[in-house]
């Protein structure tokens, strides 16, 4: 779907990480650029076939300037929520608007917040149990006043215990639409997934496509 939306490109991915989206696009002949704050993640991208051909700027995608205009700017896997305040998220929309071509599109893939999963603003549970005995646990603390979740993903295996901290500031789809308006963008389409499933009240993910506002 992203390749169809990108047209002839170029494409900018915010939080390019290890290249899960960027590499397939690049393999299809689309010019792809990226922004990321993690040297370790970009090192994994560089180690993959074709990863060394994708230009990546290191920094915070809320504010970092890049050269040129893009037919598509995308942020997937709820990476947009790594921006830890509403102010940062608004700045990101405005930064995106500066780098979109006239007919360019901004695509966000993210989870739909569900605060019912928390009990007294906390959550402890197993997120995955593998056949080899490896267990993945999630321990989360929810701050509803700031719409923030601080979590630890804990992996228990024969090799020992590994912990991966995750901190997000979630936004509801309607809130994202308002941020877009503040940046001179508007919602063009919203789906419940990459296969363009209808977005409904029961959707747990959304793919939202924004374009420049035209009167």
Secondary structure, DSSP 4 states (H G I P E B T S, - for coil): -HHHHHTT--EEEET-TT-TTHHHHHHTT--EEEEES-HHHHHHHHHSTTGGGSEEEES-TTT---SS-EEEEEE-TTGGGGS-SHHHHHHHHHHHHHHEEEEEEEEEEEEPP-GGG-BTTEEEEEEEE-TTS-EEEEEEEEETTTTEEEEEEEEEETTEEEEEEEEEE---HHHHHHHHHHTTEEEEEEESSTT-PBP-TT-SEEEEEEEE---
